[in-house]
Amino acid sequence: MNTGGPSDTTSDSVTITVLPGTKIHGKLTYKSVTEAQISPDAQVEHKEWIQTDSRQAEGFNYPIWILKTILTLGIFYTGSPS
């Protein structure tokens, strides 16, 4: 789960909440500044929290992401048959 946006960074303004009655059959893995709020009535088989530094959340660069997206789309449409 990525809480920060389209990149591999996270946001410290996002809270992950697992509501009562939720059943996760498998592993819940997430990267976050804060630990998820998991209801005691939720069933999560395995949980892995990868704690990140809040400074990493500030590292996302939207202009670069937009440029990469435009270039990728340009390459995709240039290479497709007419």
C-alpha positions in Angstrom: 0.0 0.0 0.0 1.4 3.3 -1.0 0.0 6.3 0.9 1.9 9.1 -0.7 1.0 9.2 -4.3 2.2 7.8 -7.6 5.8 7.4 -6.5 7.3 5.1 -3.9 7.2 7.8 -1.1 4.8 8.1 1.7 2.8 10.9 3.3 2.7 11.7 7.0 -0.8 13.2 6.6 -2.4 9.8 5.7 -3.7 7.4 8.4 -4.4 3.8 7.5 -7.5 2.4 9.3 -8.7 -1.2 9.2 -12.4 -1.1 10.2 -14.3 -3.6 12.4 -15.5 -6.6 10.5 -12.6 -6.4 8.0 -11.1 -9.8 7.2 -7.6 -10.0 5.5 -6.7 -13.5 4.6 -3.0 -13.0 3.9 -0.4 -10.4 4.7 -1.1 -6.7 5.1 2.1 -4.9 4.2 2.3 -1.1 4.2 4.8 1.7 4.5 3.8 4.6 6.6 5.1 7.2 9.1 2.5 6.0 11.7 1.3 2.5 12.5 -2.2 1.6 11.1 -5.2 1.8 13.4 -6.5 -1.8 13.3 -9.8 -2.4 15.0 -9.9 -5.2 17.6 -12.9 -6.6 15.7 -10.9 -6.8 12.4 -9.2 -10.1 11.4 -5.7 -9.7 9.9 -3.6 -12.8 9.6 -0.2 -11.2 9.2 0.8 -7.5 9.4 4.1 -5.9 8.3 4.6 -2.2 9.0 7.5 -0.6 7.3 8.1 2.6 9.2 9.3 5.5 7.1 10.7 8.9 8.0 8.4 11.8 7.5 11.1 13.5 5.5 10.7 10.9 2.8 7.1 12.0 2.3 8.3 15.4 1.2 10.5 13.9 -1.5 7.9 13.4 -4.2 8.5 15.6 -7.2 5.3 16.2 -9.2 6.9 18.0 -12.1 9.2 15.1 -12.7 6.4 12.6 -12.4 4.3 14.6 -14.9 7.2 14.8 -17.3 7.8 11.0 -17.1 4.1 10.3 -17.7 4.0 12.5 -20.8 7.2 10.9 -22.2 5.9 7.4 -21.5 2.6 8.2 -23.2 4.4 9.8 -26.1 6.6 6.7 -26.6 3.6 4.4 -26.3 1.5 6.2 -28.9 4.5 6.8 -31.3 5.3 3.1 -31.3 1.7 1.9 -31.9 0.5 1.2 -35.4 -1.8 3.7 -37.1 
